[in-house]
Every structure is written in C-alpha cells, then in structure tokens.
Amino acid sequence: MKKKQWILILFVLVALAGFAFWGRDKIHFDFRQFGRQVAQADWRLMLLATSCIYAGYVFRSVRWALLVRHNKKIAPFALLGSQVMGFTAVALIGRVADLVRPYLVARKTGLPISSQIAVYIVERLLDMGSMALIFSVAMFWVPADQIIRGTSHAGVMAKLTNHSPFLALMVVRYGGLVLTLFGALFLVSVRLAGERVASLIEFGIGAVSKSLGHAIGNKVRAFRTGLDTMRSFSDFAGAAGLSISMWFLIALAYLLGCKAYVASPALVAVTLPKCILLMLASGGASVLQLPVIGWFSQIGLVAVALVAVLGATPEAATACGATLLLITFLSIIPVGLIWAQFDHVNLRKVTAESGHADEALAAE
C-alpha cells in the first residue's frame, strides 16, 4: 500500500511539474503582487478566523460526548484531544486516517471500536446534512451568474454547467435540500427497520457483487447501531444544533479569512453566502485529500472559485486560498502534534491500527 501511495504521489508531482512547464508562458502571475497581498493582510482577522476553527473542534468534542452518553457518561471536553489528534492525522497523512478519531475515542473510553465507528458514521451524516442545509439557504442570496461561474470548474458540476446552466443552477440551489430530505428519510427508515433495510440492500447489490452487498449491509447495520445513540428528539436536536453551529463557525472563518486581504477590494466586499459557495469548492477538493500534494489542489480550486465568484485577481485569490487552507485545515497540526506527545500517541501507528480494526470488523 505504501508503494502504491508513493507511486501516486510521484505521478501527481510529475503532472504538476508538467503543468507548471506548460503554463509558464500562458498564465500571467505577478509574484510581487502576491507578496504585497500577503504583506498587507490583516493578521488579526486571520487569528480570529483560526479561533473559530478551534472552537469548532470543541463543538465536535461536545457532540461526540452527547452521542455516546447513553453508553457511557463522558465529560463534554474529555474527547477534545481525540478530535484534535484525529484531524491532525488527516491533515498530515490523508483521508486514510479518517478512522483515527473513533479509534482514539474507543481506546480512551473503553467502548468497542465498532460502536465508535457507528458514531463516526452518524457524525458524518450530521455534518453533510448541516452543511447542505446551510449551503442551500445561503444560495438564495448568491446571484445566478456567480453560482454558474463558481461551479464551472468543479468536476462533474463543470460538465453539467457547460451542457445545461439552468439545471446546474437548480442542482446547486436545491440539491442540498433534496439530499438533506432523502438523508432524513434514510435515517428514519434505518432507525425504525435497520435490519430489513440492510437485508434489502444486500439482496439488491448482491445480485451484482455478493461481497459488496455484504459490506454495504454491514455498514448499514453499523449505522443503525450508531443511531441508537439518539433515542429521543432532544438527542437529535442537541446533535443537530451543535452541527449547524459548528458549520456556521467554519463559514465565519472563511468570511474573516477573505476579508483579511484588505488590499483586494473584491475580497473585502465578500459576503457570508458567497463564502459558503467557496466552502463547496474547498470541500470538493478535500474529499480525496493526499498528504501535502492535496493541499495545492485545494488552494488551486479555491483560488479559481475566488476569481470566478468574486472577481479577485489571481494573486489575491491564490494568497487567500493558501490562507484559508492554513486556517481551516492545517492550523490544528501544531496543537495536535503537541497533544500527541503528551498523550504518547504515534499518529502513524494509530492510523495503521485503526485501518486494521476497520478491516477486521468488515471481515466479521
């Protein structure tokens, strides 16, 4: 696996070098202007944005403690270290480290790893639902032409925008609400009849691939176990409220990060709904996060969105994209590494162990 990762990293580096060589005369970029944008930035706003991201980790700790309280009473901030170290591992190692958080929580609390992976699945659903809801509401305040420009470089959406701009606009404005609705219906169906839903999925997908159907069925059962953490409407309301508040803090961090570039009129004039559109571009780039290399792809996509949506110059957009990556994704690394030293946690080791634990559960 390590050999495959190194081959992939080498391939991406060669591709980036080739792109840089191809665009050396085609893309105009003023490095002096880039330096001026960074030098004139308001670092107080950047620090305030970073504090919003740090507060988001506190919200994550409280939410996880809420989700496991029926199995074990845990202080709201007791799991903060697990959240910080888990996201540090993802930032340094990549998405392969996603299960570090449930693994560390299981090790700290003595709860089964399977139950914490189930909580992790529920947490992801809450994140997606909260972000989709916030995004869909925000898009009503973003002009249609800016939405089209902002999604014209975003993978599948770029193709849809080129073929049918109106359909792309409908997908962006209402897609989040539709997905949230379907997610809520799926959540209710699994909560009420999880075993039956898992069996139907196994039967349907098993006709094509028995192993895939079995794996997805097990994931649904794990998800059903995770939903057992929310046994009342107050449990759901508390978890959903924490999720929406956390994502609002993240959106506020994007807003402050953009407004920090006082030398760019386009960035200073940014609004919160447009920042949420930027979050979509950033989130799309982070789905397949590779260590170090993925940082540059994320900066590039956010910079393109800043130019398309806000009309920022390439220099200001690139500087802002790099700053947003640093604030929202990389700023936790120093804290996480220090915390790991105090807790005697080897991030590479726990990443491997969490992956082995997930494989063992899938094989059962």
Secondary structure, DSSP 8 states (H G I E B T S, - for coil): -HHHHHHHHHHHHHHHHHHHHHTTTTS---HHHHHHHHHTS-HHHHHHHHHHHHHHHHHHHHHHHHHTTTT----TTTTHHHHHHHHHHHHHH-GGGTTHHHHHHHHHH---HHHHHHHHHHHHHHHHHHHHHHHHHHGGGS-HHHHHHHHTTSTHHHHHHHH-HHHHHHHHHHHHHHHHHHHHHHHHHHHHHHHHHHHHHHHHHHTT-HHHHHHHHHHHHHHHHHHTT--SHHHHHHHHHHHHHHHHHHHHHHHHHHHT-TT-HHHHT--HHHHHHHHHHHHHHHTT--TTHHHHHHHHHHHHHIIIII---HHHHHHHHHHHHIIIIITTHHHHHHHHHHTT--HHHHHHHHHHHHHHHHH-
